[in-house]
């Protein structure tokens, strides 16, 4: 099975699960977070398309690390 086919199969399952999870998260926030509470929803592209030294193909938290650095710098 080719890498592309594997990724397409993973994407199809991930996409459906993601839509379900987003709906669940929205309902949770609506039910349990008061309107006066500040909050943020953050979607990040957390996937590395290619292989590089120290950064293999697959899950990647670069966007999350960058956002954490921004928050750390802004609020420290």
Secondary structure as UniProt FT lines:
FT   HELIX           3..32
FT   TURN            35..36
FT   STRAND          47..48
FT   TURN            53..54
FT   STRAND          58..59
FT   HELIX           62..74
//
